């Protein structure tokens, strides 16, 4: 069997930065267990599988496809950067002729469209609720040590915990934090948390001005110690920072080693547009 496969760096316009995702185009059905085996083999934070929904569908002409995402350890219900990567393969490599592509996923229908040199994703927007420190104290200690936490929120829909550091900290502090995400597994093993976001308010002045907020994202519970740039985390962050800053249009930067930038626009229908650029770095075939 041969399956076309691509590696796309998402939320960047430079190769070898942003967040890499593998994208497989499935001309035919694939045995269920092979999805996970391929994702484990690729060993990226996510591998996306784009499938045709009806006989006669075409990757160049059709406008609606099935989409699933797998980490090296498990299937996940939402992945922004691998959706961006999938849209990039369809628009840029398959030369899909539609202005909007719809993906049918575990998180409902997600739409992607091209706007200038960005691809815009229409994603769900997830609200957060205040989280009592004592319930997650051991996990917070493992994540940020003795650093000052300004706010603590929880997103029940995504099982993501949002930890906002004090505004007194600079971006460089977040970038230089040494986080041992493997230790999160023993600190939180109840199943309540599947992802941990550490976030910081942006600077309106100084050399780092221009970004409304910064973040890093850790998900060892699904086999990803640190994700370089995370669309699904920004579906949570967008809700939180829009409320905090009183803004619907924001520019975010994820401060992983690879780094990536996301343009955010809250919609009037309760969803969020997250836009990013891409760099395609690998084209080939899986053969087995």
BALUM-128852 format. One line per 3 residues: number of its first residue (from 1); for each residue x, z, y of C-alpha. Coordinates in steps of 0.05 Angstrom, whole numbers, plus 32768, in hexadecimal, padded with zeros to 4 digits. Layout:
NUM = X,Z,Y; ...
This chain:
1 = 8000,8000,8000; 8017,7FF1,8047; 7FFB,8015,8084
4 = 800F,8002,80CB; 802C,803F,80ED; 8045,804C,8134
7 = 8066,8086,8159; 804E,808F,81A0; 8069,80C0,81D3
10 = 802C,80D8,81F9; 8025,80F5,823F; 8066,80D4,8256
13 = 807F,8090,8269; 80C5,809D,824D; 80D8,8096,8204
16 = 80ED,80D7,81E1; 80C6,8104,8210; 807D,8118,8211
19 = 805B,8126,81CF; 8067,80F7,8194; 802D,80E6,8166
22 = 802B,80B8,812A; 7FF1,8087,8128; 7FDA,8066,80E7
25 = 7FAA,802A,80EA; 7F7F,802B,80AB; 7F66,7FE5,8098
28 = 7F46,8004,805A; 7F33,8049,8041; 7F69,807C,8032
31 = 7F67,80B0,7FFB; 7F57,80F3,801B; 7F96,8116,8004
34 = 7FC2,80DF,8020; 7FB0,80F0,8068; 7FD2,8134,8062
37 = 800C,8119,8039; 801B,80E4,806E; 8016,8117,80A7
40 = 8045,8145,8082; 8075,810B,8076; 8074,80F7,80C0
43 = 8080,8140,80D4; 8068,8137,811B; 8038,8168,813C
46 = 8000,8136,812D; 7FF4,80F7,8106; 7FB6,80D0,8119
49 = 7F8E,80A3,80EA; 7F64,806D,810B; 7F31,804E,80DC
52 = 7EFE,8016,80E1; 7EB6,802F,80DE; 7E93,7FF0,80C4
55 = 7EA5,7FB3,809B; 7EBA,7F7C,80C9; 7ED7,7FAB,80FE
58 = 7F17,7F94,811F; 7F4D,7FBC,8141; 7F51,7F88,8178
61 = 7F07,7F7C,8186; 7EE0,7FB9,8170; 7ED3,7FF2,81A1
64 = 7EC5,802D,8172; 7EF1,804B,813C; 7EF6,808A,8112
67 = 7F30,80B8,8123; 7F4D,80F5,80FE; 7F8A,811F,810E
70 = 7FB8,8145,80DF; 7FF2,8174,80EC; 8027,817B,80B6
73 = 7FFD,81B4,809B; 7FB3,81A5,80A6; 7F7D,817B,80C6
76 = 7F6B,8190,810E; 7F29,8186,8133; 7F47,816B,8174
79 = 7F89,814E,818A; 7F90,8130,81D0; 7FD5,8112,81CC
82 = 7FC9,80EF,8189; 7F88,80D3,81A6; 7FAF,80B8,81E2
85 = 7FE2,809B,81B0; 7FAB,807B,8187; 7F8C,805B,81C4
88 = 7FD1,8042,81D9; 7FDB,801F,8196; 7F97,7FFD,819B
91 = 7F9E,7FE9,81E4; 7FE8,7FD7,81E6; 7FFA,7FC0,81A0
94 = 7FB8,7FA7,8183; 7FA5,7F8C,81C8; 7F5F,7FA8,81C2
97 = 7F33,7F82,81F2; 7F02,7FBA,8203; 7F05,7FE2,8243
100 = 7EF0,8022,821F; 7EFF,8036,81D7; 7ED5,806C,81B5
103 = 7EF0,8098,817E; 7EC1,80BC,814E; 7EE3,80FF,813E
106 = 7ED7,8146,8127; 7ECE,8157,8171; 7E99,8122,817C
109 = 7EA3,80E0,819F; 7EE1,80DA,81CA; 7EEB,80A0,81FA
112 = 7F2C,8081,8212; 7F35,804F,824A; 7F6E,802F,8270
115 = 7F76,803E,82BA; 7FB3,801D,82DA; 7FF0,8036,82B2
118 = 7FCC,8072,8293; 7F9C,807B,8259; 7F62,80A9,8269
121 = 7F43,80D5,8233; 7EFC,80F0,8239; 7F01,8134,8216
124 = 7ED5,8171,820E; 7EE0,81A8,8241; 7EE6,81EE,8222
127 = 7ED5,822D,8248; 7EFC,826E,8241; 7EE6,82B6,8242
130 = 7F0C,82F5,8255; 7F32,8311,8219; 7F41,835B,8210
133 = 7F8B,8368,820A; 7F87,839C,81D4; 7F68,836A,81A3
136 = 7FA5,833C,81A7; 7FDB,836B,81C1; 800B,835F,8188
139 = 8006,8313,8190; 8010,8317,81DC; 804E,8343,81D1
142 = 806A,8310,81A0; 805D,82D7,81D0; 8073,82F1,8214
145 = 8094,8334,8207; 8093,8360,8245; 8082,8328,8276
148 = 8048,8336,82A6; 8006,8317,828F; 7FD6,8308,82C7
151 = 7F9A,82F1,829F; 7F86,82EB,8256; 7F4F,82BB,823E
154 = 7F33,82A3,81FC; 7F11,8261,81EA; 7EE3,826E,81AF
157 = 7ED4,8224,81A5; 7F1E,8214,819A; 7F39,8258,8184
160 = 7F6E,8252,81BA; 7F89,828F,81DF; 7F9E,8282,8228
163 = 7FD3,82B0,8244; 7FDE,82A9,828F; 8021,82C4,82A8
166 = 8027,82E5,82EC; 8029,82B6,8328; 806B,82D8,833A
169 = 808E,82AF,8304; 80AD,826B,8311; 80A6,822E,82E5
172 = 80ED,8237,82CD; 80DA,827A,82AE; 80A5,8259,8283
175 = 80D4,8221,826F; 810C,8251,825B; 80E2,8282,8233
178 = 80FB,828A,81EC; 80BC,828C,81C2; 80BF,829A,8178
181 = 807C,827D,8165; 8088,828B,811B; 807E,82D5,812B
184 = 8038,82C6,8144; 8020,82BF,80FC; 802B,8308,80EB
187 = 8013,831F,812F; 7FD0,82FA,8129; 7FB6,82ED,80E3
190 = 7F6B,82F9,80EC; 7F5A,82AF,80F7; 7F43,82BD,813F
193 = 7F7C,8296,8160; 7F93,8250,814B; 7FBA,823F,818A
196 = 7FDC,8266,81C2; 7FE3,824A,8209; 8014,8269,823B
199 = 8004,8251,8281; 801C,825B,82C8; 8001,8248,830C
202 = 8025,820D,832D; 804C,8211,836D; 8031,81F3,83AE
205 = 8078,81F2,83CB; 80C0,81EE,83B4; 80E1,81BD,8384
208 = 80AA,81C1,8350; 806F,81B5,837F; 803A,8184,836A
211 = 8022,81A1,8328; 7FE5,81CE,832A; 7FF9,81F4,82EB
214 = 802B,81F7,82B3; 8024,8209,826A; 8043,820D,8225
217 = 801C,820B,81E4; 802A,822A,81A0; 8001,8220,8160
220 = 8028,823A,8123; 7FE5,8249,8101; 7FDC,81FD,80F7
223 = 8026,81EF,80E9; 803C,81DF,8131; 806D,8212,814E
226 = 806D,81F3,8194; 8047,81B4,81A7; 806B,818B,81DD
229 = 802D,8173,8204; 7FE7,8186,81EF; 7FA7,8163,8204
232 = 7F7A,8194,81DF; 7F9A,81D0,8201; 7F8D,81AF,8245
235 = 7F43,81A8,8232; 7F46,81F5,8237; 7F77,81FA,8270
238 = 7F50,81C9,829B; 7F12,81F6,8299; 7F3A,8235,82A9
241 = 7F65,821A,82E2; 7F2C,81F3,8302; 7F07,8235,8308
244 = 7F45,825A,8321; 7F5B,8225,8353; 7F18,8209,8368
247 = 7F2F,81C3,8358; 7F14,818B,832B; 7F50,815D,8332
250 = 7F91,817B,8319; 7FD7,8167,8303; 7FF4,818F,82CA
253 = 8039,8193,82A9; 8047,81AE,8263; 808B,81CF,8265
256 = 80A4,81C3,821E; 80EA,81A9,8212; 80CF,8161,8211
259 = 809D,816D,8249; 8060,8145,825E; 8030,813A,8298
262 = 7FE4,8137,8296; 7FB4,8120,82CC; 7F72,8147,82C8
265 = 7F2E,8138,82E5; 7EF1,8163,82D5; 7EB3,8139,82CC
268 = 7E6C,8148,82E3; 7E53,8145,829A; 7E7A,8183,8284
271 = 7EB4,815C,8266; 7EFA,814E,827E; 7F23,810F,8289
274 = 7F6C,8119,8276; 7F9B,80DF,8286; 7FE1,80D2,826F
277 = 8015,809C,8265; 8035,8087,8223; 8074,806A,8206
280 = 8072,8046,81C2; 80B2,8054,819D; 80A7,803E,8155
283 = 8081,8007,8131; 8082,7FFE,80E5; 805F,8007,80A3
286 = 8054,803F,8072; 8062,8022,802D; 804E,8047,7FEE
